[in-house]
C-alpha cells in the first residue's frame, strides 16, 4: 500500500520530531550526569567514576544508534517525497544536521567523561 504525499510528509515531520526528542533526552541526561557528579564529588571514587562512565557511554551509544536509524528512515522518506516532485528538496540539510548532532554528541560525551574523571580522586589519599 502506497502512502499519500500528505502521509509521507507527516511521517517525515514526525520522524524529525523523534530525532529532536532523542537529542533532547541525551542532552538532559548529559547535564544530569555533570550536575550529579559535581554535587556528589566528595563521595565519588575511581570505582564509581568507572561505573558512571561505562553507563553514560553505553547510554550515549544507544541514543546514537537510534539517531542513525531514524536518520536513515528520514533519508528514505525524503527520497520518497522528492520522487513525487513539487516539494522542496532538502537533501543537503540531512547530512548537515546529522553532522552537527554527531559533533555535539562527540564533544559532549568526551567533555562529560573528562569531567567525571577529573572529579574522582586518583588515590585513596586524595579522597
N, C-alpha and C positions, 0 to 999 in steps of 0.2 A: 504494500500500500504506500503510495507516494504522498508526502506531506505537501500541503499548500505553501505558497510563498509566505503567507502570514504565519503559519505554524512553524516554519523553519526559522523565520526571523524572531519569533517569540522564544523559540528554543535557544537561538543564538544569544539573545539578551539574558535569558535565564542562566545559561552556562557562564556567561561573562560575570553575572552576579555571584554565581557559585565560586568562581575563581577569586573574586574580591573577598568573599567570606572566608575562604581558606587562608588568604593572605592576612586578613584582619585577625583571625584566630591565632595564626603563627606569631604575628606582631604582639598581640596581647600576652601570649604565653612567654615570649622573649622578655618583655618588660616585667612580667611576673617573676621570672627566674632572677633577673637582675635585682629587683626590689627584695625578694626573699633572701637572696644571698647577702645583700648589703645589710639588711636588718638582722640577719642571723649569723653574721660573720664571726662572732665570738664563739659560736657553737659548731662551726664548720671545721672539720678535719679534712685531711687529704682523702681519706676513705669516702666521706660524704661528698666531697667535691667530685671524686671519680664517678660516684653513682649519679650525681646531678648531671654531670657532663654526658654520661652514657645515655641517660633517659632523654635529656634535651636533644642530643644528636639523633637518637632514633626517632623522636617526635618530628624533628626537622626533616629527616629523610622521608618519613611517612607523608608529611604535608607536601614536600617537593614532588613526590611520586604522584600524588593526587593532582597537583598543579599540572604536571606533564600530561597526565591522562586527559584532563579536561581541556587543556590547551590543544591537544591533538584533535579532540572532538570539535572544538571551535573551528579549527582549520578545515575540517571536513564540512561543517555547516557553512562556513564562508564560501568554500568552493561550490557547494550546492546552490547558495544564493547567487554567486557570480555567474553560474551557468544559466540562470534564468534571465539575466540581463535587466537593465533598468535600475539596478541598485548600486549604490556607491561601492567601489572596490576598496577594501581595507586590508588587502593582503600585506602591505608594507607595515601596518600597525602591529600585527600579531608578533612578529619577531622582536620588534622594539619593546613591546610590553613584556614578552617573555624574558628578554634580556635584562630589562630593568628589575623585574621581580627576582630573577636569579642573582643578579649582582647585590641587590638589597639583602636577600636571604643569606648569601655567602658572607658578606661583610658583617651582617647582624649576628650570624651564628659564630663566626670567628671572634668577634668582639665579646659576645656573651661568654664563650668558653674561656677566653683570656681573662675576663673579669672574675669568673668563678675561680680559676686557678690562682689569681692574684689575691683573692680574699681568704684562701685556705693557707694556713701556716705550712711551712716546708718541713718543720720538725716538731717534736713534742715540746721542746724548749720554747718554741715560738708561740705555742698555744696558750 
